[in-house]
Amino acid sequence: METRSLKIKRETLNDKVEQKLRQLLMNGTWEPGERLPTEAELAEMFGVSRLTVRMALQKLSANGLVTIRAGDGTFAKKFSLHSYLDAVSDLYVTDEMLEDVCEFRKLLEIECARLACRYAGEEDFQAMQKACDNYLEVIREGGVPEGEVLRRRVQIDLDFHYSLCRAAHNSMYTLAFNAAQGAVAKHLEMIIPSRIRANPEQDYVPDGRTFHQYILDTIKQGDAQACCNAYLMHIDHHVSGEEYGRQMQNLKNLQRP
């Protein structure tokens, strides 16, 4: 047996610092565009030298997670796989892939919604409310969205679902949603126009709230069953526009928190 193959790779300090910073960035400790602590502050935080921190930051910069501006500092970037997924975006418009994305969303996002009902805090509520308000603004334009309008609406929709995943406070779920955003966007691009054609009021529940607002309110009240039931219907592309409207009539009429 080749004993050389059993040797354990030694990690350097800058590798360890880079891994910890990567974890903090992916967990959303620093929002995109937000300045990270200085090299000196990070060095003190991790108990290492400034050179070690500098080397770790350079690795993160090479991987597209931060931007280093000479004389200005280091800033978090919004890491996205969209540029990579666009190269194979045709895969996402096949019936087979649509089914896979739908099943993925049921597994991931509904579990995140359940956990959010338990763990979400005030900062999470604020982030989701901001996404709800932005979504309400864009849907008030009315009509079946197409082209750039549809892409803008999809992005705002994604912002809500991303903030909900973060509210579950599970870093692996957040990473999984980030990795799948390209596929989820294609899923939304397909189901939003078709549902609106069948039911122009598909974005609203019977009491006038948007569907996103209803989901947020169930999370605030900790009603996991109502939240997950509504969420399942919301993301399942098998539910037609007409059926979507009928099922909304059966939603529990929650009081606003």
N, C-alpha and C positions, 0 to 999 in steps of 0.2 A: 504493500500500500504506500502511496506517495504521501509521506508525512508532511511535505510542504503544503499540501492542499488543506491541511487542518489548522494552519496558522491563523490566529485571530488578528484581523486588521486593527491596528491601533488608530484610535481617533485623536486628532489634534484638538487643542482647546478651541481653535477657531471653527472647527467642524461642529463641536458641541454648541458653541454660541450661535452659529448659523442655524442649526436645527431648532434651537429654542426660539430664536427670532422668527423663523419661518412659521413655527406653530402659533406664535402670538399674532403674526400678520394674517394667517389664514383664519384664525379665530375672530378676527375683526377687532383686536385690541386697538389698532390704529386704522381709522377709516381711510379710504382712498383720498390722496391729497394731503393727508395730515402729516405733520412733521414728527419724525421719531425723536426721542431724546438724543442729546448730543453724544458723540463718541465717549467723552469723559463720563457722562451720566450713565451710559450703558456699561462702560468698563467698571464703574463702581457697583452697578446693579448686579453684574455677574461675577465680580471679584477677579477680573482679568485685566490685562493691559489694553491700552488704547489701540495698539497695533493689532492685537487679536480681534478686537471689535471691528477695526477697519477692514481686515481681511474677510471677516464674516459678511460684512455689508457689501463688499465687492462681489462676493459669490451670489448674494441675494439680488444684486443689481444685474448680474449676468443672466440670472434666471427670470428676470422681469417682475420681481416682487417689490422692488424699491427703485426710486430715482435719486441719484446722488448729484446734487448741484453744488459745485465748488463755491465755497464762501457763504452758502445759504443753508445747507443741511441735507438730511436724507428724508425722503418723503415716501409714504406708502403708495403703492400703485394698485389699481383694481386688476387683479389677476383674472384672466379669462381664457378659456379654451376655445372661444369662438373662432379665432383666426385659424386654429387647427381644424375645428369641426367644419368650417365653411368649405374646406377642400373636399369633404365627403358629404356635403349637405344633401345631395340627391338621395342618399340613403334614408333620410328622415321623411321623405314624402312617399315612401312605399307603404303599402298596407301592413306588411309584416313589422316594419319599424315603428309604425304608429301604435300598433298593439303593444310592442315592447315598452315604448315610452309611457303609455297609459298605465301599464302594470307597474312600471318603475315608480311612477308618481303616486299610485295608490299605496305602494309599500312604504315609500320614503316620507312623502308629505303628510299623509294621514297620521303616521306615527309621530311626526314632528308636531302636528296639531294637537295630538293627545298629550304629548309632553309639555307643550306650551301652556296648556290649561293648568298644568301643575307648577311649572317653573318660571313662566314669564313674569318679568318685573316691569316697573314703570318705564324704564328706558326702552324696553321691547315694545310696550304699548305705544309709546310716542313714535317709534320708527314705523310700526304698522299703521298707526293713524295717519302719519304723513303720506304713506303709500296709498292709503284709502282715499285721502283728500285729492291726491294727484290723479288717481284713477277716476274719481267722480268728475273732475274737471275735464278730462279727455273724453269721457263717454257722453258728456252733455253736448258735444258737437253733433251727435246723432248720426244716423245713416250707417250703411255698411262700410266699415273702414277698408281702404285699399292702399297699396303702395306704401309711401312713407308714413301716412297716417296710421296704417295697420302696424307697421314696424314700431312706431312710437307707442302705440297702445300696448303692444306685446311687451315692450321693455318696461313700461310702467306696471303691467301685470306681473312681470317677473320680479320687479322690486318688492311687491307685496309678498309673493311666495318666498322670496329669499329672506325677507325680514321675519317671516313666520318660522322658517327653518332655523334661523339664528335664535329665535325665542325658545327653541327646544333645549338650548344650552348643551348641545352634543356636537363636539367639533367634527366628528366623522360624518355626521349627517350634513353639516354645513359644507364640508369638502365635497361630498357626493353630489349635492345640489349644484355646487359651482361647476363641477366637472360635466354635469349633464345639461347645463343651461342652453347650449346650442340646440340639443334635441328637444328640450321642453319648449323653446321658442318656436320651433317648427310645428310642434303639436298645437300650440296656441294659435299660430297663423292659420291652421287648418280648421280648428273647431270654432273660433270666434265668428268669422263671417257667416258660416253655415247656420249657426245658432241664431244669429241676429236676423237673418233672412226669414227663418221660421218663426221667430218670436222676438220682435224688436225690444221687448221689455226684459230680455233674458238677464240683464245685469242687475235687476232689482228684485228684492223680495216684496211680498204683498204690502208691507207697511211703508214702503218707499225707500228703505235703506238699500244701499248697494249690497251685492252679495258679499263682497269683501268686508264691508262694515258689519254685516250680520255675523260673519265668521269671527271677526275681531271681538265683537260683543260677547259671543259665546265663550271665547277664551278668557275674557275679563271676568266672566261669571263662573269660570271653572267648570262649565258644562261640557265635558268631553264627549258625551254621547251625541248631543245635538250638534256640536262642532264637527265631529268626524262624519256623521251622517250627511250633513250639508256639504262638507268638503268632498266626500266621495261622489256625490251627484255633480258637483261643480267641475270636477276634473275628468269625469268619465265621458269620453267622446261617443260612447254608444247611446247615451241619452240624447234623443232628438230634441229639437227646439220646442216642439209641442209638448213632449213629455216633460221637458225641463220646466216649462211653465206650469204644468199641472202639479208636478211634485213640489214646486215652490209654495203652492197654496197650502200644502200640508206641513210646512215648516212651523216649528214651535215659535210662537210670537213672543220672543223674549223682550223683557223691558230693557231699555237702554241703561247701562251701568252708570 
